[in-house]
Amino acid sequence: MRIATSNPFVGLEAIVQENHRLADHTWYRIGGPARYFIQPQSVEQLQEAVRRCNEFEISTYILGLGANILVPDEGINGAVFVLQEEAFRKIRIDKNILLAGAGVDMQKLLLRCVRSGLAGIECLAGIPGTIGGGLRMNAGGKYGDIGSVVSSVTVMDQSGEVYDYTKDELVFDYRSTNITAKFILSASLELEEEDPEELMRRTKEIWMFKRNTQPLSTKSCGCIFKNPRGLSAGALIDQAGLKGMRVGGAEVSSKHANFVIAHGGASAADVLKLIKLVREKVYDKSQIVLENEVIIWP
Ligand SMILES: Cc1cc2nc3c(=O)[nH]c(=O)nc-3n(C[C@H](O)[C@H](O)[C@H](O)COP(=O)(O)OP(=O)(O)OC[C@H]3O[C@@H](n4cnc5c(N)ncnc54)[C@H](O)[C@@H]3O)c2cc1C
């Protein structure tokens, strides 16, 4: 980062906070501050703030609900963008086509769809996050994933150019997508009309399954590791006898071994050390290298 002789964000002070605590914005509730924390109120403000970052060589990051991110204890020496203002939380429904801004909360959207009798995203029940984070991660599980109902995505790249990915250009894979642009702005989803009561029943069933199998009320980031092809990371961790293993305030969940939960006082360093240890022990036991699902910043 270039040492700024003047404030890089002159004129944008209303949307930029300096040395802002990121722990309050992550599901883990751990991690240090962001040098700049930016909440644009429009695409134009986002473009201008990103232009300043480019000019002053400030690294950019984008945060949704922080449900899949581990922020280091020393924080982020860069600009962290959050698209939570009104302009990025719009929802428009036209028959079975739904347009949702990147900052829309996936659980609230799911509830709205269920009540409107629109089927297709029940697989998101119990998965915390925003549409932006959900698309980046192709959120989902054994009941399906968000990518399968996406018909287009509007994005902005680091140069500020806004453009669309159409359905035939998009590839959604296991917890990944081919979207390379840094900022996802909105998406349109193609849903199917269905009886709201039946939809609610199915959504509750999926939510109950998650609640019964995952430690949803603890601080975590969901699954730490991706499942290796045809295998379960949780089962591999369990077979290595690691349930309940602790480093400082971080612990391998006894309910679901692929969750590392953070108890009060846990640091990001504790979580990182435990992740490393789990990976090593699983390798020793089964010669399989587990790949992170959690996004570790920077
Ligand atoms: C209790 C719990 C249970 C979970 N269960 C599941 C599950 O069953 N299935 C599953 O898939 N996940 C699960 N997760 C993980 C998490 O909910 C998902 O990955 C979710 O999609 C993260 O969304 P987010 O908005 O919080 O993104 P963040 O965690 O904030 O970010 C995740 C990634 O997306 C990027 N990103 C965020 N917003 C944007 C944007 N607008 N444009 C471009 N990139 C962006 C970030 O930079 C980062 O790389 C769980 C997490 C928790 C805490």
The ligand as an SDF file (V2000), in Angstrom:
LIG
                    3D

 53 58  0  0  0  0  0  0  0  0999 V2000
  -23.4070  -21.9660   11.2240 C   0  0  0  0  0  0  0  0  0  0  0  0
  -22.9880  -21.9430    9.7810 C   0  0  0  0  0  0  0  0  0  0  0  0
  -23.4700  -22.9010    8.9130 C   0  0  0  0  0  0  0  0  0  0  0  0
  -23.0830  -22.9110    7.5620 C   0  0  0  0  0  0  0  0  0  0  0  0
  -23.5720  -23.8800    6.7340 N   0  0  0  0  0  0  0  0  0  0  0  0
  -23.2610  -23.8350    5.4180 C   0  0  0  0  0  0  0  0  0  0  0  0
  -23.8050  -24.8020    4.5050 C   0  0  0  0  0  0  0  0  0  0  0  0
  -24.5670  -25.7000    4.8750 O   0  0  0  0  0  0  0  0  0  0  0  0
  -23.4650  -24.6890    3.1890 N   0  0  0  0  0  0  0  0  0  0  0  0
  -22.6490  -23.7060    2.7350 C   0  0  0  0  0  0  0  0  0  0  0  0
  -22.4030  -23.6410    1.5220 O   0  0  0  0  0  0  0  0  0  0  0  0
  -22.1050  -22.8090    3.5770 N   0  0  0  0  0  0  0  0  0  0  0  0
  -22.3880  -22.8320    4.8930 C   0  0  0  0  0  0  0  0  0  0  0  0
  -21.8360  -21.9230    5.7330 N   0  0  0  0  0  0  0  0  0  0  0  0
  -20.8690  -20.9190    5.2140 C   0  0  0  0  0  0  0  0  0  0  0  0
  -21.5260  -19.5970    4.8000 C   0  0  0  0  0  0  0  0  0  0  0  0
  -22.7970  -19.4680    5.3710 O   0  0  0  0  0  0  0  0  0  0  0  0
  -21.6480  -19.4880    3.2820 C   0  0  0  0  0  0  0  0  0  0  0  0
  -20.3900  -19.6390    2.6450 O   0  0  0  0  0  0  0  0  0  0  0  0
  -22.2390  -18.1440    2.8570 C   0  0  0  0  0  0  0  0  0  0  0  0
  -22.4520  -18.1680    1.4700 O   0  0  0  0  0  0  0  0  0  0  0  0
  -21.3360  -16.9650    3.2110 C   0  0  0  0  0  0  0  0  0  0  0  0
  -21.9970  -15.7720    2.8510 O   0  0  0  0  0  0  0  0  0  0  0  0
  -21.4790  -14.3780    3.4260 P   0  0  0  0  0  0  0  0  0  0  0  0
  -22.3380  -13.3070    2.8650 O   0  0  0  0  0  0  0  0  0  0  0  0
  -21.4030  -14.4390    4.9090 O   0  0  0  0  0  0  0  0  0  0  0  0
  -20.0430  -14.2880    2.7930 O   0  0  0  0  0  0  0  0  0  0  0  0
  -18.6760  -13.9570    3.5370 P   0  0  0  0  0  0  0  0  0  0  0  0
  -18.3760  -15.0290    4.5130 O   0  0  0  0  0  0  0  0  0  0  0  0
  -18.7080  -12.5740    4.0450 O   0  0  0  0  0  0  0  0  0  0  0  0
  -17.6790  -14.0690    2.3030 O   0  0  0  0  0  0  0  0  0  0  0  0
  -17.4220  -15.3120    1.6970 C   0  0  0  0  0  0  0  0  0  0  0  0
  -16.6650  -15.0620    0.3790 C   0  0  0  0  0  0  0  0  0  0  0  0
  -17.5180  -14.3600   -0.5100 O   0  0  0  0  0  0  0  0  0  0  0  0
  -16.9260  -13.1250   -0.8810 C   0  0  0  0  0  0  0  0  0  0  0  0
  -18.0140  -12.1530   -1.0190 N   0  0  0  0  0  0  0  0  0  0  0  0
  -18.9160  -11.7530   -0.0860 C   0  0  0  0  0  0  0  0  0  0  0  0
  -19.7700  -10.8530   -0.6270 N   0  0  0  0  0  0  0  0  0  0  0  0
  -19.3730  -10.6730   -1.9250 C   0  0  0  0  0  0  0  0  0  0  0  0
  -19.8480   -9.8680   -2.9890 C   0  0  0  0  0  0  0  0  0  0  0  0
  -20.8950   -9.0430   -2.8840 N   0  0  0  0  0  0  0  0  0  0  0  0
  -19.1890   -9.9300   -4.1720 N   0  0  0  0  0  0  0  0  0  0  0  0
  -18.1340  -10.7600   -4.3460 C   0  0  0  0  0  0  0  0  0  0  0  0
  -17.6500  -11.5580   -3.3750 N   0  0  0  0  0  0  0  0  0  0  0  0
  -18.2690  -11.5070   -2.1620 C   0  0  0  0  0  0  0  0  0  0  0  0
  -15.9570  -12.7780    0.2350 C   0  0  0  0  0  0  0  0  0  0  0  0
  -14.9580  -11.8930   -0.1990 O   0  0  0  0  0  0  0  0  0  0  0  0
  -15.4320  -14.1660    0.5680 C   0  0  0  0  0  0  0  0  0  0  0  0
  -14.4690  -14.5450   -0.3790 O   0  0  0  0  0  0  0  0  0  0  0  0
  -22.2000  -21.9070    7.0910 C   0  0  0  0  0  0  0  0  0  0  0  0
  -21.7100  -20.9360    7.9620 C   0  0  0  0  0  0  0  0  0  0  0  0
  -22.1020  -20.9470    9.2930 C   0  0  0  0  0  0  0  0  0  0  0  0
  -21.5780  -19.8850   10.2200 C   0  0  0  0  0  0  0  0  0  0  0  0
  1  2  1  0
  2  3  1  0
  2 52  2  0
  3  4  2  0
  4  5  1  0
  4 50  1  0
  5  6  2  0
  6  7  1  0
  6 13  1  0
  7  8  2  0
  7  9  1  0
  9 10  1  0
 10 11  2  0
 10 12  1  0
 12 13  2  0
 13 14  1  0
 14 15  1  0
 14 50  1  0
 15 16  1  0
 16 17  1  0
 16 18  1  0
 18 19  1  0
 18 20  1  0
 20 21  1  0
 20 22  1  0
 22 23  1  0
 23 24  1  0
 24 25  2  0
 24 26  1  0
 24 27  1  0
 27 28  1  0
 28 29  2  0
 28 30  1  0
 28 31  1  0
 31 32  1  0
 32 33  1  0
 33 34  1  0
 33 48  1  0
 34 35  1  0
 35 36  1  0
 35 46  1  0
 36 37  1  0
 36 45  1  0
 37 38  2  0
 38 39  1  0
 39 40  1  0
 39 45  2  0
 40 41  1  0
 40 42  2  0
 42 43  1  0
 43 44  2  0
 44 45  1  0
 46 47  1  0
 46 48  1  0
 48 49  1  0
 50 51  2  0
 51 52  1  0
 52 53  1  0
M  END
$$$$
